[in-house]
Amino acid sequence: MNMNRHAKVRVLSCLVSLLSANYLLAGCYVDVSPAAPAEVSTRLTELLMDPNPELRSAAAESLGKIGERSASHGLLVALKDQDSRVRAAAAVSLGRLGDGASGIALVGRLLDSSEAVRAASALALTEIETTVVAHAETLRMLRHQDASVRMATTRALAGQDSVRFTGELVAALQDADAQVRQGVVAVLGETGDGRAIPHLVHLLKNDSHAGVRSEAAYRLGKLGNASIMRELSEAAQADADPMTRVWARWAVEQITSSRGSDSGIRPVQSVVFGFQGQSR
């Protein structure tokens, strides 16, 4: 039995002993009441201090599945664990609990040295009740010197229901990293704010990276209106990148039909959710 399986078996044993409605005593089954989620959560929280990192990780994962918000404190401590697997599991579980009080701590993990932890923290930030302070701190991360941190930040912002058009997002369109710029374009598109349109048009016409231009075309198809048909039509005909031409044509069709018809084309995911675009 490998270490990971052994750890999961120990956690499972803990859950079974607490949740089972029947215990075998002296050869007979005796009905007992299953433990309350709070009791299970307490036992699993104790396992977050176990010397075995595999067990700590499995316990952190299980706490998110149980969904008891009282586990937040223990998971916040686990978010600082020396093992990246434990930190990632804790971040995912904090997202499942949805407690906005964990927002600042999760934003801090966007700086984590582990890509898995950064990704888990970004996802969690899309699932919790976002506070004004946490949102402001997330925007501040767009100025971090590490491009991987800025990329994780765009993922966090793009999935938030409350994301708004801000000057920080507009400034981030000048990022030296093309994937970050593409991520910011996706975030601006998610705001649904018409003030983003001229900035997206500028990128469609001038950005050197095809992924950014194709993202801008797609977002303009969602946000745009008849005033930008000329720019979209030009991109659909003359852009050097075939994917940008495809999404510019799609955007023209969307706007022309007032978003009511089905062209048969399906938009791809943005870079924020996995689409990398066509670089050159």
VEXDREN-2710 file (C-alpha; in Angstrom, 1 decimal):
% VEXDREN-2710
k/r/px/py/pz
1/MET/0.0/0.0/0.0
2/ASN/1.5/3.3/-1.0
3/MET/1.7/6.4/1.3
4/ASN/-1.2/8.2/-0.3
5/ARG/-3.5/5.3/-0.2
6/HIS/-2.5/4.6/3.4
7/ALA/-3.3/8.2/4.4
8/LYS/-6.7/8.0/2.7
9/VAL/-7.6/4.8/4.4
10/ARG/-6.8/6.4/7.7
11/VAL/-9.1/9.3/7.0
12/LEU/-11.8/7.0/5.7
13/SER/-11.5/4.9/8.8
14/CYS/-12.1/8.1/10.9
15/LEU/-15.1/9.0/8.8
16/VAL/-16.6/5.5/8.9
17/SER/-16.2/5.3/12.7
18/LEU/-18.0/8.6/13.1
19/LEU/-20.7/8.4/10.5
20/SER/-21.7/4.7/10.5
21/ALA/-25.2/4.2/11.8
22/ASN/-24.3/0.7/13.0
23/TYR/-21.5/-0.7/15.1
24/LEU/-20.7/-4.3/15.5
25/LEU/-20.6/-5.1/19.2
26/ALA/-20.2/-8.6/20.6
27/GLY/-21.3/-10.1/17.3
28/CYS/-24.5/-8.1/17.1
29/TYR/-25.3/-4.8/15.3
30/VAL/-26.3/-2.0/17.6
31/ASP/-28.0/1.0/16.2
32/VAL/-26.4/4.3/17.2
33/SER/-26.9/7.9/16.0
34/PRO/-24.4/9.1/13.3
35/ALA/-22.1/11.8/14.4
36/ALA/-23.0/15.4/13.5
37/PRO/-20.9/17.1/10.8
38/ALA/-19.4/19.4/13.4
39/GLU/-18.0/16.4/15.3
40/VAL/-16.6/14.9/12.1
41/SER/-15.1/18.2/11.2
42/THR/-13.4/18.5/14.6
43/ARG/-11.9/15.0/14.2
44/LEU/-10.6/15.8/10.7
45/THR/-9.2/19.2/11.8
46/GLU/-7.1/17.3/14.4
47/LEU/-5.7/15.3/11.6
48/LEU/-4.4/18.5/9.9
49/MET/-1.6/18.4/12.5
50/ASP/-0.6/14.8/11.7
51/PRO/3.1/14.3/10.9
52/ASN/2.2/12.6/7.6
53/PRO/1.6/15.2/4.9
54/GLU/-0.5/12.7/2.8
55/LEU/-2.8/12.4/5.7
56/ARG/-3.0/16.1/6.3
57/SER/-3.8/16.6/2.6
58/ALA/-6.6/14.0/2.7
59/ALA/-8.0/15.5/5.8
60/ALA/-8.1/19.0/4.3
61/GLU/-9.8/17.6/1.2
62/SER/-12.4/15.8/3.3
63/LEU/-13.2/18.9/5.3
64/GLY/-14.3/20.7/2.2
65/LYS/-16.6/17.9/1.2
66/ILE/-18.3/17.9/4.6
67/GLY/-18.9/21.6/4.3
68/GLU/-18.8/22.6/8.0
69/ARG/-17.8/26.2/8.2
70/SER/-16.3/25.7/11.6
71/ALA/-13.4/24.0/9.8
72/SER/-12.3/27.3/8.3
73/HIS/-9.8/28.1/11.0
74/GLY/-8.0/24.8/10.7
75/LEU/-8.0/25.1/6.9
76/LEU/-6.5/28.6/7.2
77/VAL/-3.7/27.2/9.2
78/ALA/-3.3/24.4/6.7
79/LEU/-3.0/27.0/4.0
80/LYS/0.4/27.7/5.4
81/ASP/1.5/24.1/5.6
82/GLN/5.1/23.3/4.5
83/ASP/3.7/20.8/2.0
84/SER/2.2/22.2/-1.2
85/ARG/-0.3/19.4/-1.5
86/VAL/-1.8/20.3/1.9
87/ARG/-1.9/24.0/0.9
88/ALA/-3.6/23.2/-2.3
89/ALA/-6.2/20.9/-0.7
90/ALA/-6.9/23.5/2.0
91/ALA/-7.4/26.2/-0.6
92/VAL/-9.9/24.1/-2.6
93/SER/-11.8/23.3/0.6
94/LEU/-12.0/26.9/1.7
95/GLY/-13.5/27.7/-1.6
96/ARG/-16.1/24.9/-1.1
97/LEU/-17.0/26.4/2.4
98/GLY/-17.6/29.8/0.7
99/ASP/-16.6/31.9/3.7
100/GLY/-15.6/35.4/2.6
101/ALA/-13.4/35.7/5.7
102/SER/-10.8/33.5/4.1
103/GLY/-10.5/35.9/1.1
104/ILE/-7.4/37.7/2.2
105/ALA/-5.5/34.5/3.1
106/LEU/-6.4/33.0/-0.3
107/VAL/-5.3/36.2/-2.1
108/GLY/-2.0/35.8/-0.3
109/ARG/-1.6/32.3/-1.7
110/LEU/-1.6/33.7/-5.2
111/LEU/2.0/34.4/-4.4
112/ASP/2.7/30.7/-3.5
113/SER/5.7/29.1/-5.1
114/SER/3.6/26.2/-6.2
115/GLU/1.5/26.5/-9.4
116/ALA/-1.0/24.0/-8.0
117/VAL/-1.5/26.2/-4.9
118/ARG/-1.9/29.3/-7.0
119/ALA/-4.4/27.7/-9.2
120/ALA/-6.4/26.2/-6.3
121/SER/-6.4/29.6/-4.5
122/ALA/-7.6/31.4/-7.7
123/LEU/-10.4/28.9/-8.0
124/ALA/-11.4/29.3/-4.4
125/LEU/-11.6/33.0/-4.8
126/THR/-14.2/32.5/-7.5
127/GLU/-16.4/30.5/-5.0
128/ILE/-16.3/32.5/-1.8
129/GLU/-18.2/35.6/-0.8
130/THR/-15.9/38.3/-2.0
131/THR/-15.3/41.2/0.3
132/VAL/-14.3/44.7/-0.8
133/VAL/-10.9/44.4/0.9
134/ALA/-10.1/41.0/-0.7
135/HIS/-11.2/42.3/-4.1
136/ALA/-8.9/45.3/-3.8
137/GLU/-6.0/43.1/-2.7
138/THR/-6.6/40.9/-5.7
139/LEU/-6.5/43.8/-8.1
140/ARG/-3.2/44.9/-6.5
141/MET/-1.7/41.5/-7.4
142/LEU/-2.0/42.6/-11.1
143/ARG/1.1/44.7/-10.5
144/HIS/3.2/41.9/-9.0
145/GLN/6.6/41.4/-10.7
146/ASP/6.0/37.6/-11.2
147/ALA/3.9/37.0/-14.4
148/SER/2.7/33.7/-12.9
149/VAL/1.2/35.6/-10.0
150/ARG/-0.5/38.0/-12.4
151/MET/-1.9/35.2/-14.4
152/ALA/-3.3/33.5/-11.4
153/THR/-4.9/36.8/-10.5
154/THR/-6.7/37.1/-13.8
155/ARG/-8.1/33.6/-13.2
156/ALA/-9.4/34.7/-9.8
157/LEU/-10.9/37.8/-11.1
158/ALA/-12.6/36.4/-14.2
159/GLY/-14.6/33.9/-12.2
160/GLN/-16.0/36.4/-9.7
161/ASP/-19.6/37.5/-10.1
162/SER/-18.8/40.9/-8.6
163/VAL/-15.9/41.8/-10.9
164/ARG/-16.2/45.5/-12.0
165/PHE/-14.6/47.7/-14.6
166/THR/-11.7/49.5/-12.9
167/GLY/-8.6/51.6/-13.8
168/GLU/-6.4/48.8/-12.5
169/LEU/-7.8/46.4/-15.2
170/VAL/-7.3/49.0/-17.9
171/ALA/-3.7/49.6/-16.8
172/ALA/-3.0/45.8/-16.8
173/LEU/-3.8/45.7/-20.5
174/GLN/-0.3/47.1/-21.0
175/ASP/1.3/44.0/-19.3
176/ALA/4.5/42.8/-20.9
177/ASP/3.2/39.2/-20.7
178/ALA/0.8/38.3/-23.5
179/GLN/-1.0/35.6/-21.5
180/VAL/-1.6/38.1/-18.7
181/ARG/-3.0/40.6/-21.2
182/GLN/-5.3/38.0/-22.7
183/GLY/-6.4/37.1/-19.2
184/VAL/-7.2/40.8/-18.4
185/VAL/-9.2/41.0/-21.6
186/ALA/-11.3/38.1/-20.4
187/VAL/-11.8/39.8/-17.1
188/LEU/-12.9/43.0/-18.7
189/GLY/-15.3/41.0/-20.8
190/GLU/-16.8/39.4/-17.7
191/THR/-17.5/42.9/-16.3
192/GLY/-20.2/43.4/-19.0
193/ASP/-19.3/47.1/-18.9
194/GLY/-19.5/49.0/-22.2
195/ARG/-16.5/51.2/-21.1
196/ALA/-14.3/48.2/-21.9
197/ILE/-15.2/48.3/-25.6
198/PRO/-12.7/50.9/-26.9
199/HIS/-9.9/49.3/-25.0
200/LEU/-10.8/45.9/-26.6
201/VAL/-11.0/47.4/-30.0
202/HIS/-7.5/48.9/-29.6
203/LEU/-6.1/45.6/-28.7
204/LEU/-7.9/43.9/-31.6
205/LYS/-6.3/46.3/-34.0
206/ASN/-2.8/46.7/-32.4
207/ASP/-1.7/43.9/-30.1
208/SER/1.2/41.9/-31.4
209/HIS/-0.1/38.6/-29.9
210/ALA/-2.8/36.7/-31.7
211/GLY/-4.2/35.2/-28.5
212/VAL/-4.9/38.7/-27.2
213/ARG/-6.5/39.7/-30.5
214/SER/-8.7/36.6/-30.7
215/GLU/-9.8/37.1/-27.1
216/ALA/-10.7/40.7/-27.8
217/ALA/-12.7/39.7/-30.8
218/TYR/-14.7/37.1/-28.8
219/ARG/-15.4/39.6/-26.0
220/LEU/-16.4/42.3/-28.4
221/GLY/-19.0/39.8/-29.8
222/LYS/-20.4/39.7/-26.3
223/LEU/-20.2/43.4/-25.4
224/GLY/-20.2/45.2/-28.7
225/ASN/-22.6/47.1/-30.8
226/ALA/-23.0/48.4/-34.3
227/SER/-20.4/51.2/-33.7
228/ILE/-17.5/48.7/-33.9
229/MET/-18.6/46.7/-36.9
230/ARG/-16.0/48.3/-39.2
231/GLU/-13.1/47.3/-36.9
232/LEU/-14.5/43.8/-36.5
233/SER/-15.1/43.4/-40.2
234/GLU/-11.5/44.5/-41.0
235/ALA/-10.2/42.0/-38.5
236/ALA/-12.4/39.2/-40.0
237/GLN/-10.9/39.9/-43.4
238/ALA/-7.3/40.9/-42.8
239/ASP/-5.9/39.7/-39.5
240/ALA/-2.8/37.6/-40.0
241/ASP/-4.1/35.0/-37.5
242/PRO/-6.8/32.6/-38.7
243/MET/-8.3/32.2/-35.2
244/THR/-8.7/35.9/-34.8
245/ARG/-10.4/36.0/-38.1
246/VAL/-12.8/33.3/-37.0
247/TRP/-13.8/35.1/-33.8
248/ALA/-14.0/38.4/-35.5
249/ARG/-16.5/36.9/-38.0
250/TRP/-18.4/35.4/-35.1
251/ALA/-18.5/38.7/-33.3
252/VAL/-19.9/40.4/-36.5
253/GLU/-22.6/37.7/-36.7
254/GLN/-23.5/38.1/-33.0
255/ILE/-23.9/41.9/-33.2
256/THR/-25.7/41.8/-36.6
257/SER/-28.2/39.3/-35.3
258/SER/-28.6/41.1/-32.0
259/ARG/-27.2/38.0/-30.4
260/GLY/-30.4/36.1/-31.4
261/SER/-29.3/33.7/-34.1
262/ASP/-27.2/30.6/-34.0
263/SER/-24.3/30.7/-36.5
264/GLY/-23.2/27.2/-35.6
265/ILE/-19.9/28.4/-34.2
266/ARG/-19.2/27.9/-30.6
267/PRO/-16.8/30.2/-28.7
268/VAL/-13.7/28.5/-27.3
269/GLN/-12.6/29.0/-23.7
270/SER/-10.5/32.0/-22.9
271/VAL/-6.9/31.7/-21.7
272/VAL/-8.2/32.2/-18.2
273/PHE/-10.0/28.9/-18.4
274/GLY/-7.5/27.1/-20.5
275/PHE/-7.6/28.5/-24.1
276/GLN/-4.2/29.7/-25.1
277/GLY/-5.0/31.2/-28.5
278/GLN/-2.7/31.2/-31.5
279/SER/0.6/32.8/-30.8
280/ARG/3.1/33.8/-33.4
END
